[in-house]
């Protein structure tokens, strides 16, 4: 919602109010108790989604709440321990997805289905071993 400046013509007090564009409230001067006029500003201020820390915090809290609800639904449906996808070919566990793809090619099986997992594996950062 936009922020509007209201100015008092008798005492010169300026007040900011936030309201909808369609509204035109009657703003009373806090000092002299007269009706204030809306001033035209060169740069209107709008509260953009995620623009203030308060709004960003509320949005984050809402996202976290939705994620928690989704996790509860998944736990109710699949149980607490969801099965983890591990590299395997025909039920035989392998060290990596690229090994699965190579073995599938050697056996004459379709190796294209392993391509997305191989790409993910390449994007992961390798663990550094300190000696």
Backbone as CSV, one residue per row, in Angstrom:
resi,resn,N_x,N_y,N_z,CA_x,CA_y,CA_z,C_x,C_y,C_z
1,UNK,0.840,-1.177,0.000,0.000,0.000,0.000,0.882,1.235,0.000
2,UNK,0.415,2.277,-0.649,1.221,3.490,-0.732,1.200,4.309,0.550
3,UNK,2.247,5.065,0.735,2.362,5.985,1.855,2.070,7.391,1.338
4,UNK,1.184,8.093,2.030,0.812,9.441,1.617,1.239,10.446,2.676
5,UNK,1.621,11.640,2.211,1.955,12.747,3.102,0.739,13.656,3.208
6,UNK,0.404,14.005,4.436,-0.677,14.957,4.699,-0.083,16.161,5.408
7,UNK,-0.469,17.349,4.963,0.054,18.568,5.549,-1.059,19.461,6.068
8,UNK,-0.787,20.112,7.181,-1.749,21.038,7.782,-1.475,22.430,7.208
9,UNK,-2.519,23.067,6.701,-2.354,24.391,6.095,-2.221,25.495,7.143
10,UNK,-2.689,25.246,8.371,-2.623,26.299,9.384,-1.315,26.268,10.189
11,UNK,-0.855,25.092,10.598,0.360,25.042,11.438,1.580,24.469,10.706
12,UNK,1.395,23.839,9.535,2.525,23.333,8.754,3.002,21.939,9.145
13,UNK,2.279,21.228,9.979,2.653,19.881,10.393,2.467,18.915,9.229
14,UNK,3.417,17.998,9.059,3.334,16.986,8.007,3.275,15.613,8.668
15,UNK,2.329,14.783,8.209,2.115,13.444,8.766,2.065,12.448,7.607
16,UNK,2.652,11.255,7.803,2.575,10.193,6.805,1.500,9.199,7.215
17,UNK,0.689,8.779,6.257,-0.349,7.779,6.494,-0.270,6.728,5.393
18,UNK,-0.533,5.486,5.773,-0.558,4.387,4.819,-2.015,3.950,4.658
19,UNK,-2.491,3.956,3.417,-3.847,3.471,3.146,-3.958,3.123,1.676
20,UNK,-5.064,2.501,1.310,-5.289,2.094,-0.070,-5.461,3.312,-0.966
21,UNK,-5.229,3.096,-2.244,-5.386,4.173,-3.209,-6.854,4.590,-3.296
22,UNK,-7.745,3.615,-3.177,-9.174,3.901,-3.305,-9.734,4.662,-2.096
23,UNK,-9.044,4.632,-0.976,-9.515,5.333,0.223,-9.070,6.791,0.190
24,UNK,-9.863,7.636,0.812,-9.452,9.035,1.019,-9.905,9.426,2.429
25,UNK,-9.117,9.013,3.431,-9.515,9.261,4.808,-9.390,10.736,5.193
26,UNK,-10.133,11.106,6.212,-10.059,12.464,6.746,-9.023,12.447,7.862
27,UNK,-7.861,13.049,7.625,-6.761,13.041,8.585,-6.816,14.345,9.380
28,UNK,-6.812,14.208,10.705,-6.887,15.361,11.605,-5.484,15.696,12.104
29,UNK,-5.154,16.962,12.116,-3.852,17.433,12.597,-3.738,17.164,14.100
30,UNK,-2.635,16.541,14.556,-2.476,16.251,15.976,-2.272,17.512,16.834
31,UNK,-1.822,18.615,16.225,-1.553,19.829,17.012,-2.749,20.775,17.062
32,UNK,-3.283,21.142,15.882,-4.338,22.156,15.877,-5.736,21.574,15.625
33,UNK,-5.845,20.264,15.432,-7.117,19.558,15.278,-7.934,20.023,14.070
34,UNK,-7.271,20.402,12.977,-7.969,20.744,11.741,-7.761,19.623,10.733
35,UNK,-8.578,19.610,9.693,-8.462,18.585,8.665,-7.246,18.882,7.794
36,UNK,-6.421,17.840,7.587,-5.191,17.998,6.808,-5.456,17.659,5.346
37,UNK,-4.655,18.229,4.442,-4.771,17.993,3.013,-3.663,17.056,2.551
38,UNK,-4.007,16.223,1.565,-3.000,15.320,1.018,-2.038,16.127,0.164
39,UNK,-0.741,15.921,0.390,0.288,16.613,-0.384,0.754,15.705,-1.506
40,UNK,1.090,16.288,-2.607,1.617,15.530,-3.739,3.131,15.449,-3.553
41,UNK,3.638,14.223,-3.530,5.082,14.022,-3.366,5.678,13.607,-4.697
42,UNK,6.960,13.847,-4.854,7.633,13.498,-6.107,7.908,12.003,-6.207
43,UNK,8.063,11.320,-5.083,8.327,9.879,-5.119,7.400,9.174,-4.137
44,UNK,6.322,8.575,-4.627,5.429,7.864,-3.719,6.106,6.595,-3.209
45,UNK,5.900,6.279,-1.953,6.499,5.094,-1.338,5.478,3.979,-1.322
46,UNK,5.892,2.841,-1.801,5.020,1.680,-1.797,5.659,0.603,-0.955
47,UNK,4.851,-0.147,-0.266,5.336,-1.269,0.515,5.354,-2.488,-0.404
48,UNK,6.509,-2.765,-0.972,6.646,-3.853,-1.922,6.812,-5.147,-1.151
49,UNK,6.305,-6.239,-1.710,6.373,-7.540,-1.055,7.822,-7.850,-0.686
50,UNK,8.041,-8.106,0.581,9.387,-8.385,1.063,10.220,-7.130,1.218
51,UNK,9.592,-5.962,1.119,10.329,-4.711,1.151,10.752,-4.287,2.537
52,UNK,10.034,-4.719,3.563,10.413,-4.336,4.916,10.737,-5.585,5.716
53,UNK,11.531,-5.451,6.764,11.873,-6.620,7.577,10.650,-7.300,8.183
54,UNK,9.642,-6.524,8.536,8.446,-7.102,9.137,7.712,-7.979,8.140
55,UNK,7.540,-7.473,6.932,6.838,-8.241,5.909,7.648,-9.474,5.527
56,UNK,8.957,-9.318,5.382,9.811,-10.450,5.036,9.747,-11.528,6.114
57,UNK,9.709,-11.120,7.372,9.624,-12.080,8.468,8.294,-12.823,8.425
58,UNK,7.205,-12.098,8.148,5.891,-12.735,8.078,5.837,-13.736,6.927
59,UNK,6.404,-13.364,5.780,6.418,-14.271,4.636,7.260,-15.506,4.935
60,UNK,8.390,-15.322,5.591,9.249,-16.455,5.942,8.524,-17.386,6.905
61,UNK,7.842,-16.807,7.879,7.098,-17.609,8.840,5.988,-18.397,8.151
62,UNK,5.306,-17.786,7.197,4.256,-18.462,6.448,4.826,-19.608,5.615
63,UNK,5.987,-19.371,4.959,6.627,-20.440,4.191,7.029,-21.603,5.091
64,UNK,7.596,-21.286,6.262,8.017,-22.340,7.185,6.814,-23.139,7.673
65,UNK,5.696,-22.458,7.909,4.480,-23.127,8.365,3.971,-24.087,7.289
66,UNK,3.995,-23.653,6.017,3.561,-24.506,4.916,4.485,-25.712,4.768
67,UNK,5.797,-25.492,4.933,6.747,-26.596,4.836,6.518,-27.613,5.953
68,UNK,6.237,-27.125,7.158,5.966,-28.023,8.274,4.719,-28.851,8.019
69,UNK,3.673,-28.207,7.466,2.451,-28.940,7.156,2.711,-30.011,6.103
70,UNK,3.528,-29.677,5.099,3.864,-30.645,4.063,4.657,-31.815,4.641
71,UNK,5.605,-31.512,5.534,6.387,-32.580,6.172,5.488,-33.506,6.980
72,UNK,4.519,-32.929,7.701,3.589,-33.756,8.485,2.777,-34.665,7.575
73,UNK,2.310,-34.130,6.439,1.542,-34.948,5.503,2.391,-36.086,4.957
74,UNK,3.654,-35.777,4.625,4.542,-36.810,4.098,4.849,-37.865,5.153
75,UNK,5.035,-37.436,6.404,5.305,-38.397,7.462,4.095,-39.280,7.712
76,UNK,2.886,-38.701,7.645,1.680,-39.511,7.819,1.525,-40.515,6.681
77,UNK,1.898,-40.087,5.494,1.721,-40.947,4.333,2.805,-42.013,4.220
78,UNK,4.068,-41.612,4.406,5.186,-42.524,4.178,5.870,-43.019,5.444
79,UNK,5.519,-42.480,6.590,6.197,-42.848,7.817,7.322,-41.865,8.112
80,UNK,7.960,-42.050,9.259,8.992,-41.101,9.676,10.253,-41.201,8.836
81,UNK,10.606,-42.386,8.428,11.820,-42.553,7.625,11.426,-42.767,6.174
82,UNK,11.591,-41.737,5.385,11.274,-41.856,3.967,12.427,-42.582,3.279
83,UNK,12.120,-43.416,2.302,13.194,-44.142,1.630,14.112,-43.185,0.865
84,UNK,15.402,-43.446,0.959,16.390,-42.617,0.292,16.809,-43.314,-1.000
85,UNK,16.880,-42.561,-2.070,17.281,-43.121,-3.356,18.801,-43.276,-3.340
86,UNK,19.244,-44.509,-3.555,20.686,-44.791,-3.558,21.074,-45.300,-4.939
87,UNK,22.335,-45.104,-5.328,22.770,-45.598,-6.639,22.683,-47.117,-6.701
88,UNK,21.861,-47.617,-7.636,21.758,-49.062,-7.814,21.336,-49.357,-9.237
89,UNK,21.638,-50.560,-9.658,21.189,-51.030,-10.971,20.669,-52.440,-10.771
90,UNK,19.429,-52.637,-11.115,18.731,-53.921,-10.933,18.783,-54.376,-9.484
91,UNK,18.725,-53.439,-8.559,18.706,-53.765,-7.137,20.074,-53.965,-6.520
92,UNK,21.144,-53.912,-7.307,22.497,-54.084,-6.801,23.091,-52.696,-6.563
93,UNK,23.471,-52.446,-5.327,23.974,-51.128,-4.960,25.347,-50.867,-5.572
94,UNK,25.540,-49.627,-6.049,26.800,-49.205,-6.646,27.354,-48.021,-5.854
95,UNK,28.584,-47.628,-6.152,29.236,-46.523,-5.450,28.696,-45.171,-5.874
96,UNK,28.403,-45.004,-7.173,27.942,-43.710,-7.671,26.985,-43.925,-8.830
97,UNK,26.294,-42.848,-9.192,25.344,-42.913,-10.304,26.085,-43.073,-11.638
98,UNK,27.271,-42.504,-11.724,28.023,-42.662,-12.975,28.443,-44.124,-13.159
99,UNK,28.748,-44.827,-12.065,29.051,-46.259,-12.156,27.831,-47.037,-12.635
100,UNK,26.653,-46.637,-12.149,25.415,-47.296,-12.579,25.201,-47.104,-14.072
101,UNK,25.460,-45.890,-14.551,25.259,-45.592,-15.966,26.227,-46.410,-16.830
102,UNK,27.498,-46.497,-16.397,28.486,-47.273,-17.153,28.101,-48.750,-17.198
103,UNK,27.673,-49.286,-16.060,27.296,-50.690,-15.982,26.065,-50.980,-16.839
104,UNK,25.123,-50.029,-16.873,23.934,-50.210,-17.701,24.308,-50.248,-19.180
105,UNK,25.240,-49.393,-19.591,25.690,-49.408,-20.988,26.348,-50.737,-21.326
106,UNK,27.176,-51.248,-20.386,27.865,-52.520,-20.622,26.886,-53.676,-20.740
107,UNK,25.813,-53.616,-19.969,24.834,-54.707,-19.978,23.816,-54.569,-21.107
108,UNK,23.847,-53.462,-21.826,22.913,-53.260,-22.925,21.574,-52.694,-22.477
109,UNK,21.518,-52.135,-21.262,20.281,-51.545,-20.750,20.223,-50.068,-21.106
110,UNK,19.064,-49.466,-20.937,18.887,-48.032,-21.201,19.600,-47.234,-20.110
111,UNK,20.627,-46.496,-20.493,21.411,-45.733,-19.509,20.981,-44.272,-19.432
112,UNK,20.024,-43.866,-20.281,19.585,-42.467,-20.296,18.863,-42.074,-19.005
113,UNK,18.226,-43.039,-18.353,17.469,-42.718,-17.145,18.378,-42.312,-15.983
114,UNK,19.671,-42.637,-16.078,20.612,-42.280,-15.015,21.217,-40.885,-15.205
115,UNK,21.002,-40.282,-16.373,21.622,-38.993,-16.692,21.299,-37.881,-15.682
116,UNK,20.020,-37.696,-15.252,19.750,-36.622,-14.284,20.501,-36.806,-12.957
117,UNK,20.599,-38.053,-12.518,21.285,-38.304,-11.254,22.794,-38.099,-11.398
118,UNK,23.341,-38.443,-12.565,24.771,-38.231,-12.814,25.072,-36.740,-12.817
119,UNK,24.172,-35.931,-13.432,24.363,-34.477,-13.456,24.334,-33.894,-12.041
120,UNK,23.402,-34.352,-11.218,23.351,-33.891,-9.823,24.629,-34.257,-9.093
121,UNK,25.112,-35.463,-9.364,26.327,-35.944,-8.713,27.528,-35.077,-9.100
122,UNK,27.580,-34.631,-10.349,28.682,-33.786,-10.808,28.631,-32.409,-10.165
123,UNK,27.423,-31.907,-9.910,27.270,-30.573,-9.334,27.651,-30.520,-7.856
124,UNK,27.557,-31.656,-7.172,27.912,-31.676,-5.753,29.399,-31.419,-5.590
125,UNK,29.742,-30.681,-4.558,31.140,-30.401,-4.288,31.783,-31.636,-3.674
126,UNK,32.947,-32.026,-4.145,33.613,-33.185,-3.558,34.115,-32.843,-2.153
127,UNK,34.149,-33.854,-1.317,34.661,-33.673,0.042,36.178,-33.540,-0.012
128,UNK,36.682,-32.568,0.728,38.135,-32.387,0.769,38.699,-33.207,1.922
129,UNK,39.769,-33.874,1.640,40.446,-34.670,2.661,41.699,-33.916,3.067
130,UNK,41.786,-33.590,4.355,42.956,-32.861,4.856,43.948,-33.861,5.418
131,UNK,45.199,-33.700,5.035,46.233,-34.620,5.535,47.180,-33.891,6.442
